[in-house]
Amino acid sequence: MSTPNLSRRYSCDNKDEATIQKEVDELCCLFTNARIKWQKSPFREIILSVLEKDLGPLFTTCNEDDHHHVDSAICMALGSFHVENDYKWTSSMLQLIFFLDVVELLYRLSHGAEHIKLLAQDPRFNRVDTAFLSIFDIEVLDAPKAVDYITTKTFLFTPCIIKKPLLASILPDRDPLLYVGHNISRLLQDLTSPIPAPGVTASLGMTEQLVEKAGMALDKDIQGLAAVARGFLFPKRSCRVGKQMYPDASLKNIDKRDEAWSLAMFTLQTMWIYFRQEESSLEKLHGGSK
Ligand SMILES: C[S@@+](CC[C@H](N)C(=O)[O-])C[C@H]1O[C@@H](n2cnc3c(N)ncnc32)[C@H](O)[C@@H]1O
């Protein structure tokens, strides 16, 4: 299948239905090609087996009233597929494929017992993105509605989102069964370590999180946010997505011949997975799923 020639404009407000449909068809073609590539990747098998190994017992040891099944899968910050930059849409496409693969695994583990509602939120989504995502039964929500749908029965995927809103709105009082996204321990570390003096960040080559933290220091509730991160981490088990295959995540593994794909894989591999290990404290509090 040949790759369509995509001359993408960011806004599609003026596009008629036929043009939108044509671009959705092009995205479907890109999706098919990318999924074939993903399915051939040895990494796919490894990451799905890691997920199955950790999630499987949660699905088999519970009785009918168990709290561990998943009834919603929410993807926040996928990014628009409708951009000129190849690097951007490749990352978003791979993340979508990964998200759908995990949803399929969750269906398999629950023996199809429950319907999983699929939701996505990104302020950048346009009409083409929304129409494309609807093909997979993914409903697009306007920000910040997605937060209201996160419960203890959620698989939450945030492939890159600015950290302050993440902490401030997604994590408090939520306890998703499965979360894939930020390294929350690292975030907590950054929140609680000394604040860099203004102006020294660039020269010292400090991490994005630390730079962000300098901005966050203006917030009176930084300690509150750190407490939220701590609350989220307990009681969960975590690992980096790519740990089994690439113990030392490094940009030196990037394949220059297929750079956009390779970088997209790298981004995915640097994300973290959090499995809830026991009944959530929220569930204990509410006597069931929140
Ligand atoms: C760095 S981009 C990541 C895009 C894509 N996942 C990738 O890896 O290339 C961050 C994304 O977060 C989105 N974003 C910002 N605020 C958001 C919110 N409140 N809810 C969902 N997405 C949000 C932005 O629109 C943007 O697409």
The ligand as a MOL file (V3000), in Angstrom:
LIG
                    3D

  0  0  0     0  0            999 V3000
M  V30 BEGIN CTAB
M  V30 COUNTS 27 29 0 0 0
M  V30 BEGIN ATOM
M  V30 1 C 3.8320 17.2770 23.6720 0
M  V30 2 S 2.2660 17.0530 22.8940 0 CHG=1
M  V30 3 C 2.2430 15.2990 22.7470 0
M  V30 4 C 1.5230 14.8520 21.5210 0
M  V30 5 C 1.7340 13.3680 21.1920 0
M  V30 6 N 1.2040 12.5140 22.2360 0
M  V30 7 C 3.2000 13.0630 20.9450 0
M  V30 8 O 3.7820 12.2700 21.6950 0
M  V30 9 O 3.7660 13.6160 19.9980 0 CHG=-1
M  V30 10 C 1.2210 17.3570 24.2730 0
M  V30 11 C -0.2520 17.2990 23.9210 0
M  V30 12 O -0.9950 17.5410 25.1070 0
M  V30 13 C -2.1890 18.1530 24.7050 0
M  V30 14 N -2.8750 18.7200 25.8640 0
M  V30 15 C -2.6460 19.8740 26.5260 0
M  V30 16 N -3.5400 20.0420 27.5010 0
M  V30 17 C -4.3690 18.9650 27.4790 0
M  V30 18 C -5.4960 18.5530 28.2430 0
M  V30 19 N -5.9560 19.2940 29.2350 0
M  V30 20 N -6.0790 17.3960 27.9390 0
M  V30 21 C -5.6290 16.6180 26.9310 0
M  V30 22 N -4.5720 16.9610 26.1690 0
M  V30 23 C -3.9410 18.1120 26.4380 0
M  V30 24 C -1.7060 19.1620 23.6870 0
M  V30 25 O -2.7560 19.6690 22.8880 0
M  V30 26 C -0.7090 18.3440 22.9050 0
M  V30 27 O -1.2860 17.7030 21.7950 0
M  V30 END ATOM
M  V30 BEGIN BOND
M  V30 1 1 1 2
M  V30 2 1 2 3
M  V30 3 1 2 10
M  V30 4 1 3 4
M  V30 5 1 4 5
M  V30 6 1 5 6
M  V30 7 1 5 7
M  V30 8 2 7 8
M  V30 9 1 7 9
M  V30 10 1 10 11
M  V30 11 1 11 12
M  V30 12 1 11 26
M  V30 13 1 12 13
M  V30 14 1 13 14
M  V30 15 1 13 24
M  V30 16 1 14 15
M  V30 17 1 14 23
M  V30 18 2 15 16
M  V30 19 1 16 17
M  V30 20 1 17 18
M  V30 21 2 17 23
M  V30 22 1 18 19
M  V30 23 2 18 20
M  V30 24 1 20 21
M  V30 25 2 21 22
M  V30 26 1 22 23
M  V30 27 1 24 25
M  V30 28 1 24 26
M  V30 29 1 26 27
M  V30 END BOND
M  V30 END CTAB
M  END
